[in-house]
Amino acid sequence: MVGRLRKPHGLKGEFAVFPLTDDPEQVFAPGRRLQRLAPSGETVGEPVVLERSRRFHREWLLKFAGIERREDLEGWRGQFLGAPADELPPPGPGEVYRDELAGFAVRDEAGTALGLITAVLELPSGLMIEIQGPRREFLLPFRKEFILEVVREERRLTVRVPEGLLGES
């Protein structure tokens, strides 16, 4: 996923999009082909082609080819935009695409296996990963103070678990 569709903007077919990428200038470049996705991850409609894009506060305003009226965009709220990973810049060292996290093995600082990531949740407090451990599942904020190492090639995370989260004394 590269963006969350927020709402139509103006009367001429632009849509306000919250970027879910570190490089919106490249991802939202004119000519880029994107796919609308439901929150469940299912494809919605035909792919769309970006005609133009521009930064607008914390969001981006995107104009899609062939869509000229605000009314044509009304049903798009709450959907996402996706792009094939092979058309995007590869993640840098220690980075991973959000959609790849499911199935990553998780270890703590001492190397103890904690479980596998079973879901990535976007909550008001931020991105959380759900980890299914040997005895129970738990949520961990996907923030730099807890994620110590990402090894994409090995599909592994090393994390710092906040004291008391796992109910250990």
N, C-alpha and C positions, 0 to 999 in steps of 0.2 A: 504494500500500500504506500502510495506517495502523497496522498492528500485526503482530507475529509471535506466533503461538500457541505457547506454551511447554508447558504441562501442565495437566491437570485439577487443581482445588484443592478440597479438602473432598469431601463426599459429596452435595451438593445441586445439582450442575450448574454450578458456577462454573469458569471457566478463567483461568489466569494468562496475561497477554498483555504482551509487551514493546512499548511504544508506539514507532511510527516516525513520529510527528508531534510538532510543537512545541506543539500545543494539544489534549492528550488529554481535557481536561474537556469541550470542545465536541464533539470527534469521537466520544467514547464516551458521549454523552448518551443516556439512555433514549429508546427509540423509533427510534433510528438504525437504518437498514437497511444491513447489511454483507454482503459476499460473501466466502466462503472461496476462497483461491487456492492452488494447488500451487506449489512453488518454481519451476516452469517458467512460472508466470504463468497457467496454465489454470484456469478456473473449476471449483470442486469443489462439488457438491451445490446445494441451493437457497439463496437468500439467508436470512440470519438477522436477527432483530430483537433489539436490546438491551433487556432488561427492567430491568436495573440495572447500575451500575458503581461501583467505588470504588478509590481509590489503595491500593496495597499495596507498601511499600518502593519499589523502582525500577520496579515493574510495576503493572498494573491487573488487578483481578479483575472479569471480565465474566460476567454471567448472561444467557443467551439465552432468549427466550420459547419455551415448549414443551419445553425440555430440563430435566429434573428430576433426572437421575441421572448420576453420574460415568461410568458405563459407556457412556453415550450419546456421550461426548466422547473416548473412548480413541483413535480413529483420526485425531484432529485435530492431534496433535503435529507440529510442523515446518511446518505450513501458515501462510498469511498471511491477514490480513483486508484487504479493499480497500473503498473507497467511491468512488462517482462524483465526479470532480473538481468538477462543477457543484454538488454538495451540500456541499462543504467551503469553508472560508474561503479566498479567493484568496491566493497567496503575496504577501508584502510586496515592496517595492523591493529588488532584488538577490537575491531568492530564487527558487527553482524547485522544482517537485515532482520528486522523485527519478526517477519513472518517465518524465519528459519529457526527461531528459538525453541519451538515445540520439539521435544525429543532430545534436547541437549542434556548431557549428564551434568550434575551439580555436585561439587565437592566443597568442603570448608577449607579454611587456611591450613589445617593440619593434614589435609589430603583425605579426610573421611568422606565417603560417598553419602550424600544426603538424599539423592533421588534423581528423578527426571522432570524436566519442565513439561507440564501437560497443557498449560494455557498461558496466554499473555493477555492481561486485562488492562483496559484503559479506564482508570477510575478518576474521580475528581482530584484526588491527591497525587495522581501521576500514574505512570506505567508500573504494573505489578506483574511478577511472574508467579504462577502457581506451580509448586514443586510437590510431586507425589513421592513421598519417602517410604521407607520400609514399613513404618507403623502408622503414618498419617500424612495428610497433605498440609501445606502451609503456604502463605503468601509472603513474598519478599519484594520490597520496592526495587525496581530496576534503576538504581542510582549509583553514582560512582563511589559513594562511601561504602556500599555493600557489594558491588561487583568489582572484584579485584583483578580478574583476568578473564579474557574471552579468547578461546582458541577455536576459531571457526573450523579449521581443517579437521580437528578432532571432535567437534561438536561438544565442547566442554566449557563450563564456567567454574571459576573458583570464586567463592563468595565469603563475606564476613557476615555471620548471622548475629543479629542484635541479641544481647544477653536476655534470656528469659523467653525468647520467641518459641523455642522448641520445648519449653516446660521443664528444662533440666536445671538442676541446682548445683 
